[in-house]
Amino acid sequence: MADEFQPSVASVIPVLNEAQSIIQCLESLCSQSYPDNLHQIHVFDGGSTDSTWQLISDFIGTRGGEQPVIHLHKNPEKYVAQARNLALKIIPNSVEYMFEIIGHCTVGKEHIQTMVNVMGKLQKANNNSVGALGCKVSSKTGKLGLVESWIEAGLSSPLASGNGQFDNFSGTEQTNVPAFCLHYRKALNDVNGWDNSFITSQDSDLSMRLKSAGYQLYRTDSAIINMSKRSTLRSWSKMGFRYGFWRTKLLQRHKGRASLREFLPWFGLLLTISLAIMAVEIWFLPPLLYLILILIEGLRFSIVKQKISLLIGTPVAILILHTTFSIGLFYGLFGRTRSFNDRESNDGNLN
């Protein structure tokens, strides 16, 4: 029966300068309803220059060896993929599932138990062929700052969320893009884990390789992770550019993942330029329609959320994302993979 499915689970947390949020993350993981003796936590620090390492060390010290045990490791190669591959080597083979989370996220008390319950049912129905189960991503708990509220509204809009990790889906369903997964360790081993050449989009690449190896991917809204996004427009812009850049690198390897909607800004720009060159009187119509569309989204969110700043903030967030992502897509055609990196922030990559 599904309720008898209680595998050993390891929560894996790559961190870099997460002093503002890592303790809340760890507290939420230490408060899980899932049996403590079946859960262990591994934090991989990529060379933090703030107090992240000391905060985690102190937090471990206050627990006095209490379960779930927290293990703190150094991640010499810094990035997420390297941390997760290091986890595959370090974590005991008795651990059957790995829960992927990052330092600026928190989860509810039932999160791991819920994920395990859903995974158990899926594995039973699919002869253990489910490689990963993702969850739904929501905003951080507590009050949002002004720019944070703009970004959350933008990501809640179908104009910006896409079908990726911020998709507002419902139910339990198959997907190409599960987020914050409970991974079946055997599946990870079968595809040799994450590709270290990806600084971003490493999870999308992994998902495609899992599917190619015959594994199924699911996501469920029964479990929700609360994630802090960006808190300044500067970091939001850098994130959009980075996502666009690595999206191109991903599509060069997995061409079947291409989606028309992610190229629409470029199509709109080229159409506008073409109409202007041909002296068509309505050359301005495409950008005008786009402006109207994002302003409508701003009006909608300002009414729904009863927050007047969203009237302008939502369109601004959407416009910045579309612009920087599109520039990143183009730069990805010729740019070097390590010629930039926005994860060097001293503020947990959020500011």
Secondary structure, 3 states (H helix, E strand, C coil): CHHHCCCCEEEEEEECCCCCCHHHHHHHHHCCCCCHHHEEEEEEECCCCCCHHHHHHHHHHHHCCCCCCEEEEECCCCCHHHHHHHHHHHCCCCCCEEEECCCCEEECCCHHHHHHHHHHHHHHHCCCCEEEEEEEEEECCCCCCHHHHHHHHHHHCHHHHCCCCCCCCCCEEECCCCCCCEEEHHHHHHCCCCCCCCCCCHHHHHHHHHHHCCCEEEEEEEEEEEECCCCCHHHHHHHHHHHHHHHHHHHHHCHHHCCHHHHHHHHHHHHHHHHHHCCCCCCCHHHHHHHHHHHHHHHHHHHHCCCCCHHHHHHHHHHHHHHHHHHHHHHCCCCCCCCCCCCCCCCCCCC
